[in-house]
Amino acid sequence: MPPEPSPASPPRVAIETEQRLSRSLLWTLQRRYFEEAGVSAWSTSTVPHYVTNNPAIAHAYAAVFFGFLRDCAPTLHPAEPLTIVELGAGSGRFAHFFLRALTDMLRRSPLAGKKIRYVMTDFTESNVRFWQTQPSLRPFVDQGILDFALFDAEQDHELRLLHAGVTLSPGALRNPVGIIANYIFDGIRQDAFSFAGGQMQERLVSLTAPEPAPDPTRPDLLRTLEVSFTERPAPLDYYGEPALDAILRGYAARLDGATLLFPCAAIRCVGRLADLSGGRMLLLSGDRGDSHEEALAQDEHLGLAVHGSFSLEVNYHALAEYVAGRGGRTLRHAHRHAHVCMTAFLLGEHPSAYAETAFAYEEAIERAGPDDAYALCRQLRANVESMDLTHVLSLLRASRWDPRTLLDGLPVLWRHQPTASGADAREVVFAVMRAWDSYCFIGEEQDLAFELGLLLHGYGAHREAIALFEASARNHGDEARVRWNVGLCHYALGEVERALGCFREAARLDPAFIPAGAAQMRQAESG
């Protein structure tokens, strides 16, 4: 007998039909998502961000910007800082790692007296308010290094700094400008085109949902949408903007049978930032995408990924064409990247053609950069159970004391704790404290401080464990288990009265709390 036919799928409801991609409802949903989610988009790991928010990539970027500072140093106006603007700073973690790395490089160099100003930006007010309350960022604010601004990458021309109270606008800056754009161009408006026989077709997007949407601008609609594309002929003067249309004409002349994304909003953003900088600028950007023309062809869904928000790959080649049209140059890696493409764009004349910047890019990103480190660390983390103590410590050093790498290695550190020599224990304590020192808490549920406190207590580093348990109380609230473990540490240090006070406080916080190690409390009370 033939198999019974499967029940037909229920008809879907059209939400949008054959719209230009850059004008699609998708972008309204995107903005609403980030406005409503705020920093929880990252603290809950709904939006992927680790690949561009870790110490390794921040150190590499700092090295490139340090090279840019060396190039610019002889001509910098002494009364003004060199300004670095981060677009879509998100959780604030990258800024934290970057500023730690760059200020350390400056402190140890002949350029120690040069002024820098880092400006974190976002279009959502809630994110900016969150950064202003971050203890990890406060030291940089107090030093006059860090400021904040609302900035919409799709339309704004200037930045008003919230602490300094000044506005950065075209013509107002006497020094060059640095721009960091990680995981931002993949989330702002793009178009899509196909090319064949010297002609161009625009790709039009249609959206359907499983049921009618009472409010088609609710961001949770993104999870249920199905996206499809159709084509229609389009003129090569599509935008009526000479710089953008010139890139499209070049694609039509050189590419046949290719379908690609076109980052119209990113190109316009770069143009506005170039105007802001007076035409002297370094832009360093990391994202999904590619900078080589031969890698531009896309599948029919254009690489769209949904993760709370959504993202599209970035056509960095189009950005490079735009920058070349303005007399600039692009620094890109020749090899294929595994996870994130990191491309640098330079504008403005320079006697050495920005030789220090180019050298730093080659050393920090091209030869063996953050993408390589991420790929290796990811593979090693997947096989952490086969690692020994030496492997985990080596991986921590290679990751530049990355807290997440430490978290992934905790099972190995615990496994070796009972047999660790005194030298091994000192290495573990040193590594834990270095990684914790670089940690930037953004509201995650996981209590890293508490887990590390338990580990250090196990390794006999009781004073350091107390510091971590106290950090746990600050970040996640004081709890009976925290006070109890602080008490255990004091008891191990011979500080009996302090231990008793902690044990009593634990009982007050939770009378039903039944801890391990209650014998210590009885011994302490008996004197």
C-alpha positions as CSV (number, residue, x, y, z in Angstrom):
1,M,0.0,0.0,0.0
2,P,1.2,3.5,-0.7
3,P,2.0,5.6,2.3
4,E,-0.7,7.8,3.6
5,P,-0.3,11.4,2.6
6,S,0.9,13.7,5.4
7,P,-1.5,16.3,6.4
8,A,-1.1,19.6,4.5
9,S,0.7,22.4,6.2
10,P,-1.7,25.1,7.3
11,P,-1.7,28.1,5.0
12,R,0.6,30.9,6.1
13,V,-0.3,34.6,6.4
14,A,1.4,37.2,4.3
15,I,3.0,39.9,6.4
16,E,5.0,41.6,3.6
17,T,5.1,41.0,-0.1
18,E,7.9,41.7,-2.6
19,Q,9.5,44.6,-0.7
20,R,13.0,46.0,-1.3
21,L,15.2,44.4,1.3
22,S,16.4,47.7,2.8
23,R,12.8,48.8,3.2
24,S,11.6,45.6,4.7
25,L,9.6,45.3,8.0
26,L,12.6,43.1,9.1
27,W,14.5,46.2,10.1
28,T,11.7,47.6,12.2
29,L,11.5,44.3,14.1
30,Q,15.3,44.4,14.5
31,R,15.3,47.9,16.1
32,R,12.3,47.0,18.3
33,Y,14.1,43.9,19.5
34,F,17.2,45.7,20.7
35,E,15.2,48.6,22.2
36,E,13.1,46.1,24.3
37,A,15.8,43.6,25.1
38,G,18.5,46.1,26.2
39,V,21.6,44.4,27.6
40,S,19.7,41.2,28.2
41,A,20.2,40.4,24.5
42,W,23.8,39.6,25.5
43,S,23.6,38.7,29.2
44,T,21.3,35.8,28.3
45,S,23.5,34.9,25.3
46,T,20.4,35.2,23.0
47,V,22.5,37.3,20.6
48,P,25.9,35.7,19.8
49,H,28.7,38.0,20.8
50,Y,31.6,36.1,22.4
51,V,33.6,35.9,19.2
52,T,34.0,39.7,19.2
53,N,33.9,40.2,23.0
54,N,37.0,38.5,24.4
55,P,40.4,39.5,25.5
56,A,42.2,38.1,22.5
57,I,40.3,40.1,19.9
58,A,40.4,43.2,22.1
59,H,44.2,42.9,22.4
60,A,44.5,42.5,18.6
61,Y,42.4,45.6,18.0
62,A,44.3,47.6,20.6
63,A,47.6,46.6,18.8
64,V,46.3,48.0,15.5
65,F,45.0,51.2,17.1
66,F,48.3,51.6,18.9
67,G,50.0,51.4,15.5
68,F,47.6,54.0,14.2
69,L,48.5,56.2,17.2
70,R,52.2,55.8,16.4
71,D,51.5,56.8,12.8
72,C,49.5,59.9,13.9
73,A,51.6,60.9,16.9
74,P,53.9,63.4,15.2
75,T,51.0,65.5,13.8
76,L,48.5,65.2,16.7
77,H,47.1,68.4,18.0
78,P,48.4,68.4,21.6
79,A,45.4,69.9,23.2
80,E,43.0,67.3,21.9
81,P,42.8,63.5,22.3
82,L,42.7,61.0,19.5
83,T,39.1,59.8,19.5
84,I,38.0,56.2,19.1
85,V,34.3,55.6,18.6
86,E,32.8,52.1,19.0
87,L,29.5,51.7,17.1
88,G,26.9,49.5,18.7
89,A,28.9,48.8,21.9
90,G,26.3,46.3,23.1
91,S,27.2,44.7,26.5
92,G,30.2,47.0,27.0
93,R,32.5,44.0,27.3
94,F,34.6,44.7,24.3
95,A,35.3,48.3,25.4
96,H,36.4,47.0,28.8
97,F,38.9,44.5,27.3
98,F,40.1,47.0,24.7
99,L,40.7,49.9,27.1
100,R,42.6,47.6,29.5
101,A,44.8,46.5,26.6
102,L,45.4,49.9,24.9
103,T,46.0,51.8,28.2
104,D,48.6,49.1,29.2
105,M,50.3,49.5,25.8
106,L,50.4,53.3,26.2
107,R,51.6,53.2,29.8
108,R,54.6,51.1,28.8
109,S,55.5,53.1,25.7
110,P,57.1,56.5,24.8
111,L,53.6,57.6,23.8
112,A,52.4,57.5,27.4
113,G,51.6,61.2,27.4
114,K,49.3,61.0,24.4
115,K,45.6,61.6,25.0
116,I,43.0,59.2,23.9
117,R,39.2,59.4,24.2
118,Y,37.0,56.3,23.7
119,V,33.3,56.8,23.0
120,M,30.9,53.9,23.4
121,T,27.7,54.4,21.3
122,D,24.4,52.8,20.7
123,F,21.0,53.9,19.5
124,T,19.2,52.5,22.5
125,E,19.1,54.7,25.7
126,S,18.9,51.7,28.0
127,N,22.2,50.3,26.9
128,V,23.9,53.7,27.4
129,R,22.4,54.0,30.9
130,F,23.7,50.5,31.7
131,W,27.2,51.3,30.7
132,Q,27.2,54.4,32.9
133,T,26.5,52.2,36.0
134,Q,29.2,49.5,35.1
135,P,31.9,49.2,37.8
136,S,34.3,47.7,35.3
137,L,34.0,50.9,33.1
138,R,34.0,53.5,35.9
139,P,37.8,53.7,36.3
140,F,38.1,54.8,32.6
141,V,35.4,57.4,33.0
142,D,37.1,58.7,36.1
143,Q,40.4,59.0,34.2
144,G,38.7,61.0,31.5
145,I,39.4,58.3,28.9
146,L,35.8,57.0,28.4
147,D,32.6,58.7,27.4
148,F,29.2,57.7,26.0
149,A,26.9,58.9,23.3
150,L,23.6,58.0,21.6
151,F,24.4,57.3,17.9
152,D,22.2,55.7,15.3
153,A,24.5,54.2,12.6
154,E,21.8,54.4,10.0
155,Q,21.3,58.2,10.2
156,D,23.2,60.3,12.7
157,H,26.0,62.7,11.6
158,E,27.3,63.8,15.0
159,L,27.8,62.6,18.6
160,R,27.0,64.4,21.8
161,L,29.3,63.1,24.6
162,L,27.3,62.7,27.8
163,H,30.1,63.3,30.3
164,A,32.1,65.9,28.5
165,G,29.0,67.7,27.3
166,V,30.6,68.4,23.9
167,T,29.3,67.6,20.4
168,L,31.6,65.9,17.8
169,S,30.5,67.1,14.4
170,P,32.1,67.5,11.0
171,G,34.8,70.2,11.2
172,A,35.0,70.1,15.0
173,L,37.9,67.6,15.4
174,R,41.5,68.5,14.7
175,N,42.9,64.9,15.1
176,P,42.1,61.8,13.1
177,V,39.4,59.4,14.3
178,G,39.3,55.7,15.0
179,I,36.1,53.6,14.5
180,I,35.4,50.1,15.8
181,A,32.4,48.4,14.2
182,N,32.0,44.8,15.5
183,Y,28.7,42.9,14.7
184,I,27.0,46.1,13.7
185,F,27.0,46.2,9.9
186,D,25.4,42.8,9.8
187,G,22.3,44.2,11.6
188,I,21.6,47.4,9.7
189,R,19.9,47.8,6.4
190,Q,21.2,46.0,3.3
191,D,19.9,45.3,-0.2
192,A,20.4,42.2,-2.4
193,F,21.1,41.9,-6.1
194,S,21.8,39.3,-8.8
195,F,23.9,39.9,-11.8
196,A,23.9,38.2,-15.2
197,G,25.0,39.3,-18.7
198,G,25.8,42.8,-17.5
199,Q,22.3,43.3,-16.1
200,M,21.1,43.6,-12.5
201,Q,18.1,42.1,-10.7
202,E,17.0,43.4,-7.3
203,R,16.0,40.7,-4.8
204,L,12.7,41.5,-3.2
205,V,11.7,40.0,0.2
206,S,8.4,38.5,1.2
207,L,7.5,37.6,4.8
208,T,4.9,35.1,6.0
209,A,3.8,34.1,9.5
210,P,1.8,31.0,10.7
211,E,-1.1,33.2,11.9
212,P,-2.2,36.8,11.6
213,A,-0.1,39.3,13.6
214,P,-2.2,41.8,15.5
215,D,1.0,43.9,15.9
216,P,3.3,43.3,12.9
217,T,6.1,45.3,14.6
218,R,6.4,43.0,17.7
219,P,10.0,41.7,17.6
220,D,9.0,38.2,18.8
221,L,7.4,37.9,15.3
222,L,11.0,37.3,14.0
223,R,11.0,33.8,15.4
224,T,8.0,32.7,13.4
225,L,8.6,34.4,10.0
226,E,9.5,32.6,6.8
227,V,11.5,34.7,4.4
228,S,11.5,34.2,0.6
229,F,12.9,36.2,-2.3
230,T,11.8,37.0,-5.8
231,E,13.6,39.0,-8.5
232,R,12.9,41.9,-10.9
233,P,15.1,43.9,-13.2
234,A,16.7,47.0,-11.7
235,P,18.6,49.9,-13.2
236,L,22.4,50.2,-12.5
237,D,21.8,53.8,-11.2
238,Y,19.7,52.1,-8.5
239,Y,20.4,54.5,-5.7
240,G,21.0,57.8,-7.5
241,E,24.1,58.1,-5.4
242,P,27.2,58.1,-7.6
243,A,29.5,56.3,-5.1
244,L,27.1,53.4,-4.5
245,D,26.0,53.1,-8.1
246,A,29.6,53.0,-9.3
247,I,30.1,49.8,-7.2
248,L,27.0,48.2,-8.6
249,R,28.1,49.0,-12.2
250,G,31.5,47.4,-11.4
251,Y,29.7,44.2,-10.2
252,A,27.5,44.1,-13.3
253,A,30.6,44.3,-15.5
254,R,32.7,41.7,-13.6
255,L,30.3,39.3,-12.1
256,D,28.0,36.9,-14.0
257,G,25.6,34.6,-12.2
258,A,26.4,36.0,-8.8
259,T,23.9,37.0,-6.0
260,L,25.2,39.2,-3.3
261,L,24.3,41.5,-0.4
262,F,24.9,45.2,-0.7
263,P,25.6,47.1,2.6
264,C,24.0,50.4,1.6
265,A,23.5,51.6,5.2
266,A,27.1,50.6,6.2
267,I,28.5,52.5,3.3
268,R,26.5,55.6,4.1
269,C,27.6,55.3,7.7
270,V,31.2,55.1,6.7
271,G,30.7,58.2,4.6
272,R,29.2,60.2,7.5
273,L,32.0,59.0,9.8
274,A,34.6,60.0,7.2
275,D,33.1,63.5,7.1
276,L,33.1,63.6,10.9
277,S,36.8,62.7,10.9
278,G,37.8,65.3,8.3
279,G,38.7,62.4,6.0
280,R,41.4,61.0,8.3
281,M,40.2,57.7,9.8
282,L,40.9,54.1,10.7
283,L,37.8,51.8,10.7
284,L,38.3,48.3,12.1
285,S,35.4,46.0,11.7
286,G,34.7,42.3,12.6
287,D,31.7,40.4,11.5
288,R,30.3,37.6,9.5
289,G,31.1,38.2,5.8
290,D,34.0,38.5,3.5
291,S,36.2,41.2,1.9
292,H,37.2,39.3,-1.3
293,E,35.1,39.6,-4.5
294,E,35.3,35.9,-5.4
295,A,33.7,35.0,-2.1
296,L,30.6,37.2,-2.4
297,A,28.2,34.7,-4.0
298,Q,25.3,33.9,-1.6
299,D,22.7,31.2,-1.3
300,E,19.1,32.0,-2.0
301,H,18.5,32.9,1.6
302,L,21.4,35.3,1.7
303,G,22.9,33.8,4.9
304,L,20.1,35.3,7.1
305,A,20.5,34.0,10.7
306,V,17.8,34.6,13.4
307,H,18.9,34.7,17.1
308,G,16.5,36.9,19.0
309,S,17.5,39.6,16.5
310,F,18.7,38.6,13.0
311,S,21.9,39.2,11.0
312,L,23.1,39.1,7.4
313,E,26.6,38.6,6.2
314,V,28.6,41.8,5.5
315,N,29.9,42.5,2.0
316,Y,33.2,44.1,3.1
317,H,34.4,44.1,-0.6
318,A,31.7,46.8,-1.3
319,L,33.0,48.8,1.6
320,A,36.5,48.4,0.3
321,E,35.4,49.7,-3.1
322,Y,33.8,52.7,-1.5
323,V,36.9,53.5,0.6
324,A,39.1,53.1,-2.6
325,G,36.8,55.6,-4.3
326,R,37.5,58.1,-1.6
327,G,41.3,57.6,-2.0
328,G,41.7,55.2,0.9
329,R,43.0,51.7,1.3
330,T,41.9,48.4,2.9
331,L,43.8,45.9,5.0
332,R,42.4,42.4,4.8
333,H,43.6,38.9,5.5
334,A,44.5,36.8,2.5
335,H,43.4,33.5,4.1
336,R,39.9,32.3,4.6
337,H,38.5,33.1,8.0
338,A,36.7,30.5,10.1
339,H,34.3,32.6,12.2
340,V,34.8,36.3,11.9
341,C,36.2,38.5,9.1
342,M,38.3,41.5,10.5
343,T,38.9,44.2,7.9
344,A,40.6,47.6,8.4
345,F,39.9,50.7,6.3
346,L,42.2,53.7,6.2
347,L,41.3,57.2,4.9
348,G,43.6,60.2,4.6
349,E,47.1,61.0,3.3
350,H,50.0,59.9,5.4
351,P,53.8,60.3,4.7
352,S,54.4,56.5,5.3
353,A,51.0,55.3,4.1
354,Y,50.2,54.4,7.7
355,A,53.0,51.9,7.8
356,E,52.8,51.3,11.6
357,T,49.0,50.6,11.3
358,A,49.6,48.2,8.4
359,F,52.4,46.4,10.3
360,A,50.3,46.0,13.4
361,Y,47.4,44.6,11.4
362,E,49.6,42.1,9.8
363,E,51.2,41.0,13.1
364,A,48.0,41.0,15.2
365,I,45.3,39.8,12.7
366,E,46.7,38.6,9.4
367,R,49.4,36.2,10.5
368,A,47.6,34.4,13.4
369,G,44.8,36.5,14.7
370,P,41.7,36.4,16.9
371,D,39.8,34.3,14.4
372,D,42.5,31.6,14.6
373,A,42.6,31.8,18.4
374,Y,38.9,31.5,18.6
375,A,38.8,28.5,16.3
376,L,41.5,26.7,18.3
377,C,40.0,27.5,21.7
378,R,36.6,26.3,20.5
379,Q,38.0,23.0,19.5
380,L,40.0,22.6,22.6
381,R,37.0,23.4,24.8
382,A,35.0,20.7,23.0
383,N,37.7,18.2,24.2
384,V,38.3,19.7,27.7
385,E,37.8,16.3,29.4
386,S,40.9,15.0,27.7
387,M,43.1,17.9,28.8
388,D,45.4,18.1,31.7
389,L,46.4,20.9,34.0
390,T,49.2,22.1,31.8
391,H,46.9,22.3,28.7
392,V,44.3,24.4,30.5
393,L,46.9,26.8,31.9
394,S,48.5,27.1,28.4
395,L,45.1,27.8,26.9
396,L,44.4,30.5,29.5
397,R,47.6,32.2,28.7
398,A,47.0,32.0,24.9
399,S,43.5,33.4,25.4
400,R,45.0,36.4,27.3
401,W,43.3,35.2,30.5
402,D,39.8,34.9,29.1
403,P,37.2,34.3,31.8
404,R,35.1,32.1,29.6
405,T,38.1,29.9,28.8
406,L,38.7,29.6,32.5
407,L,35.1,28.6,33.1
408,D,35.3,25.9,30.4
409,G,38.5,24.6,32.1
410,L,37.1,24.3,35.6
411,P,36.4,20.6,35.4
412,V,40.1,20.0,34.7
413,L,41.2,22.3,37.5
414,W,38.9,20.5,39.9
415,R,40.0,17.1,38.7
416,H,43.7,17.9,39.5
417,Q,43.0,19.7,42.8
418,P,43.5,16.7,45.1
419,T,46.9,15.9,43.6
420,A,48.3,19.3,42.7
421,S,51.7,20.2,43.9
422,G,52.4,23.4,45.6
423,A,53.8,24.9,42.4
424,D,50.8,23.7,40.5
425,A,48.4,25.3,43.0
426,R,50.2,28.6,42.8
427,E,49.9,28.5,39.0
428,V,46.2,27.8,39.3
429,V,45.6,30.6,41.8
430,F,47.6,33.1,39.7
431,A,45.6,32.1,36.5
432,V,42.3,32.4,38.3
433,M,43.0,35.8,39.7
434,R,44.3,37.1,36.3
435,A,41.2,35.9,34.5
436,W,38.9,37.3,37.2
437,D,40.7,40.6,37.1
438,S,39.7,41.0,33.4
439,Y,36.1,39.9,34.0
440,C,33.2,42.3,33.1
441,F,29.9,41.3,34.7
442,I,26.9,42.1,32.5
443,G,24.1,40.5,34.5
444,E,24.5,36.9,33.6
445,E,22.7,34.4,35.8
446,Q,25.8,32.2,36.1
447,D,27.7,33.2,39.2
448,L,31.3,32.9,38.0
449,A,32.7,34.6,41.1
450,F,31.1,32.0,43.4
451,E,32.4,29.1,41.3
452,L,35.9,30.5,41.3
453,G,35.7,31.1,45.0
454,L,35.0,27.4,45.6
455,L,37.9,26.4,43.4
456,L,40.4,28.7,45.2
457,H,39.2,27.5,48.6
458,G,39.8,24.0,47.4
459,Y,43.3,25.0,46.3
460,G,44.0,26.6,49.7
461,A,43.9,30.2,48.6
462,H,41.5,31.3,51.2
463,R,42.1,35.0,51.2
464,E,41.7,35.2,47.4
465,A,38.6,33.0,47.7
466,I,37.0,35.5,50.2
467,A,37.5,38.3,47.6
468,L,35.7,36.2,45.0
469,F,32.8,35.3,47.4
470,E,32.4,39.0,48.2
471,A,32.3,39.7,44.5
472,S,29.6,37.1,44.2
473,A,27.6,38.9,46.9
474,R,27.9,42.2,45.0
475,N,26.9,40.8,41.7
476,H,24.2,38.3,42.6
477,G,23.1,39.3,46.1
478,D,24.2,38.0,49.5
479,E,23.1,34.5,50.2
480,A,23.5,31.9,52.9
481,R,25.8,29.8,50.8
482,V,28.1,32.8,50.2
483,R,28.3,33.8,53.9
484,W,28.9,30.2,54.8
485,N,31.8,29.8,52.4
486,V,33.4,33.0,53.5
487,G,33.1,31.6,57.1
488,L,34.9,28.5,56.0
489,C,37.7,30.5,54.5
490,H,38.1,32.6,57.7
491,Y,38.1,29.4,59.7
492,A,40.8,27.9,57.5
493,L,42.8,31.1,58.1
494,G,42.5,30.7,61.9
495,E,40.1,33.7,62.1
496,V,37.6,32.0,64.3
497,E,35.5,35.0,65.4
498,R,35.0,36.2,61.8
499,A,34.1,32.6,60.8
500,L,31.4,32.5,63.6
501,G,30.0,35.8,62.5
502,C,29.7,34.5,58.9
503,F,28.1,31.2,60.0
504,R,25.5,33.1,62.1
505,E,24.8,35.5,59.2
506,A,24.3,32.5,56.9
507,A,21.7,31.1,59.4
508,R,20.0,34.5,59.5
509,L,19.8,34.8,55.7
510,D,18.3,31.3,55.4
511,P,17.3,29.4,58.5
512,A,16.7,26.3,56.4
513,F,20.2,26.3,54.9
514,I,22.0,23.0,55.6
515,P,25.6,23.4,54.6
516,A,28.4,21.0,54.1
517,G,31.2,21.4,56.6
518,A,28.9,22.2,59.6
519,A,31.6,20.5,61.7
520,Q,33.7,23.7,61.4
521,M,30.9,25.7,62.9
522,R,30.6,23.4,65.9
523,Q,34.3,23.3,66.4
524,A,34.5,27.1,66.2
525,E,31.6,27.6,68.7
526,S,33.2,25.1,71.1
527,G,36.4,27.3,71.1
